[in-house]
Amino acid sequence: MSSTKQKRENPKKVTGLQIQKLMEMPVTARLVLGECKLEIEEILKLGQGSMLVLDTHMKDNLKLYINDEEIAKAK
């Protein structure tokens, strides 16, 4: 059955199926506080309680990424 015919028969059912598919899609969300560069040797030395110095200041915006695309900034 074509999707056009399905929409004419029961648009709510088609919409429900589309929403269900959307709910099953994997999404990666990242909130970036800051960044830093480390050499592998430095990374290997990291352990519980290690501290990293980030390249941001207190007044800088946080960045929100969804699937690697920046979608928002927050203060």
C-alpha positions, 0 to 999 in steps of 0.5 A: 500500500502506498504511503499516500493511500495510508495517509488518506485512510488513517493519518493518525496511524501514519503519524504515530508510526512516524513518531515511533520511528523518531523515538527509536533514532539514536541521538548523541547530545554533548554539552561542551564546557571547554576544551584542552589539548593533551599529548597521549603521554598526559592522557595515560597519566590521568586518573581519578581526581585528575584535573584538566585546565580548559580553554574557557573563562567563567563568562564563556557560553556552554555549547550544546551539540546534537549529533555533532551539530551545534544547536544552542549556547547557554550562559 
